[in-house]
Amino acid sequence: MSRPLDIACLQTRPMPDFQSALDEAMPLAEAAVKSGADILFLPEYCGGLKTEGAAVAAPSAPEAAHPFLKEMQDFAAARRVWVNLGSIAVDGPDGRIINRGIMLDDTGSIRGRYDKIHMFDIQLSETEIYRESAHVSPGKEAIIHDTPFARIGHTICYDLRFPQLFRDLAQAGADILICPAAFTKKTGEAHWHILNRARAVENTRYVISPCAIGPVPGGGECFGHSLVISPWGEVISDGGTLPGVVQARIDLNRVTEAEGRIPSLTSDRPFALTNETKRSVA
């Protein structure tokens, strides 16, 4: 017997403030619910994203008074739907923001939080430089959300390049691994699809990755192509390059089937790492 789950990724455009972010997300959320989605997934910085030079300058607020969070809580309760806020910017204690993902249940209650661990500190070119850690405080804990549908391991954007995090989540019992993102167009064109498929194949898990699409106010551009990947590495849905709803029905029994065919999560073996660079030849 199958274990179906109707999911929807909201592929939203980066918006510079809370209200415009809500205006962008809410019509898509309504459409997804009308189409029968059991749970909605939003991108990284779905509550607002802009840049100032090379710096992330996402609109932020204390979690308890966050306008985007409050409206999405009301929406989840009114529509009786689970909602994963890929991440919003929350005021942190040291003057930096926290890039925080939040899981809402169908009463609007917060059921889990994940603070992005890996910081996007890279230089793509002489002019395209990103130092997320200058303005964002990194998290320290991996998180699995327990829902009535599945156990969901939460990662965010640059975390996608750190496979051990995904493996730890899968080995800890996650059925689905999510990676909401605002992936840059340049790196997305090169790596987005292959990294998402690799994380699915390595862990025999569904990977769901809603990604923002289009220009970032202040500079930069997000790649889009929100993805739903099967535990066998197949692309079930691809959001392409326009805003919209990426909907899919998945069968959670495929996780067990894939793990039975390739039981790599239970096949780890200890090994020694040597620095030896030359070996003698007898």
DRENNU-678098 format. One record per residue (C-alpha): x, y, z. Coordinates in steps of 0.02 Angstrom, whole numbers, plus 32768, in hexadecimal, padded with zeros to 4 digits. Layout:
N
XYZ;...
// end
This chain:
282
800080008000;804480AA7FD1;80618139804B;803381D07FE0;805D8283800F;802B831C7FAB;80AF83A27FB9;80C4844F7F6E;815E84BC7F5E;813A85767F4E;81B985BE7ED4;81B686747F09;821A870B7ED3;828E87627F4F;823587F97F99;8282888A7FFA;82078895808C;818A882F80F0;80EE886E809A;812A88527FE8;816787A5801C;80B9877E805F;806887C37FC2;80D7874F7F5D;80BD86B27FC5;800686B67FF7;7FB486A07F4C;8026860C7F28;800085C17FD3;7F4585D27FB3;7F58857F7F09;7FBC84EF7F52;7F3984CE7FD8;7EAD84D27F58;7F0F84517EF3;7F1183DB7F87;7FBF83F07FD1;7FD583A4807E;8072840980A4;80BF84A58057;817A84C88046;81BC85798030;826C85B07FFD;82FA85F88063;82DB86AC809A;8225869C8064;81FC872980DE;826787A4807C;831387AF802C;837D883E7FEC;843588667FE1;84A088FD8007;853E88EC7FA3;857C883C7FC7;851C8830806A;847987D6808E;8400885780D2;836287F180EC;82D8884A814C;82D5880281FC;8273880A829D;826C87AE8343;821987058329;818B872F83A0;815F87CB833C;818D8794828C;810687D28212;8124874E818D;812586C1820C;80868700825F;8027870981BB;8060865C8187;802C86178231;7F7F86608218;7F7986188168;7FAB856981A2;7F26856B8229;7E9D85AF81B8;7EC18535812A;7EED84A2819B;7F908481813F;804384638176;80BE84E78138;817B84E38136;81C885908131;826E856580DF;82BA85F5813D;829886A4817A;830F872381C4;82FF872D8281;835887AB82F1;83EA8758834A;8439878383F2;84E087C183AC;84A18841832E;84A087C5829F;84058770825C;83DD86B78268;83AE865D81C6;832485F48215;82B3857081C8;820E8550821F;818F84C38215;80D984F28235;805284738256;7F9C8480821E;7F6E84E682B7;7FF585678291;8061852E8322;811E8527830F;815284708310;820B848582EC;829784FF82C5;833A84EB8265;83C2856F8261;8430856181C6;84D7851581F4;85498533815E;856B85E6812B;8576861B8075;8622866D807A;866486647FC9;86AF86CB7F3B;8667869F7E91;86C5872A7E35;871F87CE7E58;867888267E6B;8606879A7EA9;8637877B7F5E;85C787387FE8;85EF873980A3;855186F980F7;85A886E1819E;85C8879C81AC;850E87B981C1;84C6870F81EF;84E686A9828C;84FB85EF8264;8497856682B7;84E184D28312;845B84498310;841583D7828A;835883C78294;82D483478261;821E83808261;81A082FC8296;80FF830E8233;8067829D821A;80A6827A816A;815F825A817C;81FC828681DC;824B831A8182;8302834C8190;831B84068177;83B284548121;83C584FD80CB;841A85308027;84D98525803D;84BE848E80AF;849F8430800C;855C84277FF2;857983CB8097;85408317807C;856682DC812D;84DA834A8171;845E82F480FC;84A282488127;8494826881E1;83E082A081CB;83B482078163;840A819081DB;83AC81E3826A;830681B58218;82D7824181A0;826A8203810F;827582A980B1;8308832180A7;82DF83D5807D;8353845E8041;82F78503802A;836A857B7FD0;838C86217F7F;841485D07F14;8470864A7EA4;8451863B7DEA;850986207DC5;852485917E3F;8476854D7E1D;849785397D64;853584D67D8D;8506846F7E25;845084797E61;840783E17E0B;849C836E7E23;84AF83987EDC;83F7837B7F01;83F682D77EA3;849682A07EF9;844E82C17FA7;83B582597F78;841981C87F30;849981C47FBD;841381BA8041;838481607FE7;831081EB801E;829C82687FCD;82ED83137FB9;827983AA7FAF;82CD844F7F87;826384EB7F6C;82D085747F22;82AE862D7F0A;82AD866D7E57;82E587107E06;834587AE7E2F;836D87DA7EE3;8347888F7F10;83F088E37F23;844C88687EB4;845D87B07E8E;83E587317E44;8397868F7E82;839385F37E17;82E685AC7E32;82CC84F97DF5;827B84C17E97;829184057E9B;823C83687ED9;82B582D57ECA;828A821E7EE6;82F181A97F56;8334815D7EB4;837282067E78;82E9822A7DF9;82AD82DD7DDE;81F282D37E04;81D1838E7DF5;823884247DBD;81F684D47DD7;825385207D44;827185DA7D3A;81C9862A7D65;8172864A7E0B;80EB85CC7E33;80B7852E7E8D;811B848F7E75;80A784027EA7;80C883487EB4;807D82AB7F00;8102823C7F4C;80F9818D7F92;815B817C8034;816680C0801D;81E780E57F96;826081128022;825780628067;826280177FB8;82FD807C7F8B;835180578031;832F7F9D8017;83817FA17F6C;841980087FA1;842E7FF9805F;84C180728065;848380CD8101;84A3802F8167;85447FFE8110;85BF807E8155;86648033818A;86EE808381F1;878F80AA8198;883480FF81B9;886C8198815B;8925819E8131;898D823180F6;8A0681C0809E;8A2781FE7FEE;8AA881807FB6;8AA280C57FC8;8B3880557FB9;8B387FD87F2C;8B797F2C7F57;
// end
